[in-house]
């Protein structure tokens, strides 16, 4: 089946109906697609008969001093990626198509949306959940695929689906990394060579913490990761740490010393003008 591009709700309804019978998987994106997005599309194909990809840079999830205006927009290249991955429909609405000018109601991420990443980006997760719920209502998928790299986002989407009885199955996809260990991100293209050398400390810190998971408690894991980040803070350019946390994957509260089972070691930092996040799932 040829790729269909839908730019508004009416076109989306027509394109969705043309897919025919079978399960539909949605892969929500903001474009600037890379190998990580390809992996989401391939995983979506394993769970459904048809794949819909949304491409929408959502203004609600950007703060006033963030990179909305310069976020990479590569729509023609994105369409080629989707076509190569056998996507049936690309939904690429404008902000005017997605949001009424007198919009009043949005989704609240609650207390979980105000901690860790949410503490540094107030309102971010409200914007994420609002657009995701709207996409679910518009596309009406059976399943949706999200990357584990945005671990708190994934946890909040699962929470929203459970709390609001949204009839969509959520699938998490493993983080895809570049050969040097850097987690794939559309924002990696902002990095200079020097920035990139510093940014590699994020994945090294996670590996250092992961190596201690079998023999150390939470404090030892965090100490091992923090040592790598503190060294990177002396690099040129320096790594400026926002947070390092070992969190409960269901609540994103810090785990206690007696925690057993899965935990997420998560980090966020700025290198030059670029803010990056990364995480790894550990078993304690």
C-alpha positions in Angstrom: 0.0 0.0 0.0 1.3 3.5 -0.9 1.9 6.0 1.8 -0.9 8.5 2.4 -0.3 11.9 4.0 -3.2 13.4 5.9 -2.9 17.1 6.9 -6.3 17.5 8.7 -9.0 15.5 10.5 -11.1 14.9 7.4 -8.2 13.6 5.4 -7.1 11.4 8.4 -10.6 9.8 8.7 -10.5 9.0 4.9 -7.0 7.6 5.0 -7.7 5.5 8.1 -10.8 4.0 6.5 -8.8 3.2 3.4 -6.4 1.1 5.4 -9.0 -1.7 5.6 -9.6 -4.2 8.3 -7.0 -5.1 11.0 -5.3 -3.6 14.0 -3.8 -0.1 13.8 -0.6 1.0 15.6 0.2 4.6 16.1 3.8 6.0 16.5 3.6 9.6 17.6 6.6 11.7 16.7 7.7 15.3 16.3 9.5 14.5 13.1 13.3 14.8 12.5 13.1 11.0 12.2 16.2 8.8 12.9 17.0 5.2 13.4 15.3 5.2 16.8 12.1 6.2 15.2 12.5 3.5 12.6 12.8 1.0 15.4 9.5 2.2 16.8 7.8 1.7 13.4 9.2 -1.8 13.1 8.0 -2.7 16.6 4.6 -1.2 15.7 4.4 -3.5 12.7 4.9 -6.5 15.0 1.8 -5.5 17.0 -0.6 -4.4 14.2 -1.6 -4.8 10.6 -1.3 -1.1 9.8 1.0 1.7 11.1 0.2 5.3 11.4 2.9 7.8 12.2 2.1 11.3 13.4 4.5 14.2 12.7 3.6 17.2 14.8 5.9 19.6 16.8 3.6 20.1 19.7 3.8 23.7 21.0 2.1 22.8 24.3 5.1 20.8 25.5 7.7 23.5 25.0 8.4 26.1 27.7 8.9 29.8 26.9 12.7 29.5 26.8 13.0 26.2 25.1 13.8 25.2 21.5 10.3 25.1 19.8 11.3 27.6 17.1 14.6 25.8 16.2 13.4 22.2 16.7 14.5 20.4 13.5 11.8 20.1 10.9 12.7 17.7 8.1 9.3 16.7 6.7 10.4 15.5 3.2 13.1 13.3 4.7 10.6 12.1 7.3 8.2 11.0 4.6 11.0 8.9 2.9 11.7 7.2 6.2 8.0 6.3 6.7 7.7 5.1 3.1 10.8 2.9 3.6 9.4 1.4 6.8 6.0 0.5 5.2 4.0 3.1 7.1 0.4 3.3 5.8 -0.5 6.9 6.9 1.4 9.9 8.0 -0.8 12.4 10.0 0.9 15.8 9.9 -1.5 18.4 11.2 -0.9 22.1 11.8 -1.3 23.6 15.3 -4.4 25.2 14.1 -5.8 21.8 13.1 -4.9 20.3 16.5 -6.0 23.1 18.9 -9.0 25.4 18.9 -8.2 29.1 19.3 -10.3 29.3 22.4 -9.0 26.0 23.9 -9.9 25.6 27.5 -9.3 22.0 28.6 -6.1 20.0 28.8 -4.8 16.9 30.5 -3.1 17.3 33.9 -0.1 15.0 34.5 -0.8 15.3 38.3 1.9 15.1 40.9 4.0 12.6 38.9 4.2 15.2 36.1 5.9 17.8 38.4 8.9 15.7 39.6 12.2 14.8 38.0 11.9 16.0 34.4 8.7 17.8 35.2 10.4 19.9 37.9 12.8 21.3 35.3 10.1 21.7 32.6 6.9 22.9 34.3 3.8 22.1 32.3 5.8 19.9 29.8 4.0 16.6 30.6 0.6 18.3 30.6 1.3 19.3 27.0 2.5 15.8 26.2 -0.5 14.0 27.6 -2.9 16.5 26.0 -1.5 15.9 22.5 -1.2 12.2 23.0 -4.8 11.9 24.1 -6.0 14.0 21.2 -4.0 11.8 18.8 -5.5 8.7 20.3 -9.0 10.2 19.8 -8.2 11.2 16.2 -6.4 8.1 15.0 -8.2 5.6 17.1 -5.4 3.1 17.3 -5.4 -0.3 18.9 -1.8 0.1 20.1 0.7 2.9 20.4 4.5 2.7 20.6 6.7 5.0 22.6 10.5 4.9 23.3 11.9 4.0 26.6 14.4 6.9 26.3 11.6 9.2 27.4 11.0 6.9 30.4 8.9 9.4 32.5 6.8 10.3 29.5 6.2 6.6 28.9 5.2 6.0 32.5 2.8 8.9 32.5 1.1 7.8 29.3 0.6 4.4 30.8 -0.8 6.1 33.9 -3.2 8.2 31.8 -4.4 5.2 29.8 -5.1 3.4 33.1 -6.7 6.3 34.9 -8.9 7.5 32.0 -9.8 4.0 30.6 -8.3 4.8 27.2 -8.7 1.7 25.0 -5.2 1.7 23.6 -2.4 -0.7 24.5 0.9 1.0 25.2 4.2 -0.7 24.0 7.6 0.6 25.2 10.5 0.3 22.8 14.2 -0.1 23.9 16.5 3.0 23.6 18.5 2.9 20.4 22.1 4.2 20.7 24.7 5.4 18.3 27.9 3.3 18.1 29.7 5.5 20.7 26.8 5.0 23.2 25.0 8.3 22.8 21.2 7.8 22.9 19.7 8.7 19.6 17.8 12.0 19.7 16.6 14.5 17.1 18.5 17.1 19.2 21.9 15.3 18.7 22.2 17.3 15.5 22.7 20.4 17.6 25.9 19.1 19.1 29.4 20.2 18.0 32.2 17.7 18.0 33.4 19.0 21.4 29.8 19.0 22.7 29.4 15.4 21.7 32.6 14.3 23.5 31.2 15.8 26.7 27.7 14.4 26.1 29.0 10.8 26.0 29.4 11.1 29.8 25.7 10.6 30.1 25.8 7.0 28.8 29.1 6.3 30.6 27.5 7.4 33.9 24.6 5.1 33.3 26.9 2.2 32.5 28.9 2.9 35.6 25.8 2.8 37.7 24.5 -0.3 36.0 27.8 -2.1 36.7 27.2 -1.6 40.5 23.6 -2.8 40.4 24.3 -6.3 41.4 26.6 -5.5 44.3 25.6 -2.1 45.6 22.4 -0.5 46.8 20.9 2.7 45.5 23.5 4.9 47.1 26.4 3.0 45.5 24.8 3.0 42.1 24.2 6.8 42.3 27.8 7.4 43.6 29.3 5.5 40.6 27.2 7.4 38.1 27.8 10.8 39.8 31.6 10.3 39.7 31.5 10.2 35.9 29.3 13.2 35.7 31.4 15.2 38.1 34.4 14.5 35.9 32.5 15.7 32.8 31.6 18.9 34.6 35.3 19.8 34.2 35.4 19.2 30.5 35.4 21.9 27.8 32.5 22.5 27.3 31.4 21.4 30.7 28.5 19.1 31.4 25.9 21.0 33.5 23.8 18.5 35.4 20.1 19.0 36.0 19.4 15.7 37.8 20.6 12.2 38.5 18.0 9.9 40.1 17.3 6.3 40.7 13.5 6.2 40.4 10.6 3.9 40.9 9.4 3.2 37.3 5.7 3.5 38.3 5.9 6.8 40.2 9.3 8.3 39.5 9.8 8.9 43.2 13.4 8.1 44.4 13.7 4.5 45.4 14.6 3.6 49.0 17.5 1.6 50.3 15.3 -1.4 50.6 13.9 -1.3 47.1 13.9 -4.5 45.1 12.9 -5.1 41.5 13.1 -2.6 38.6 14.4 0.9 39.0 15.2 3.6 36.4 18.6 5.4 36.6 17.8 8.6 34.8 20.0 11.7 34.0 19.5 15.0 32.3 22.1 17.6 31.6 23.0 20.5 29.3 26.0 20.5 27.0 26.6 23.8 25.3 23.1 24.9 24.2 21.6 21.4 24.1 19.8 19.6 26.8 19.9 15.8 26.7 18.2 13.1 28.7 19.0 9.4 29.1 18.2 6.4 31.3 18.7 2.7 31.8 16.4 0.2 33.5 18.1 -1.7 36.4 17.0 -4.6 38.5 18.0 -4.3 42.1 
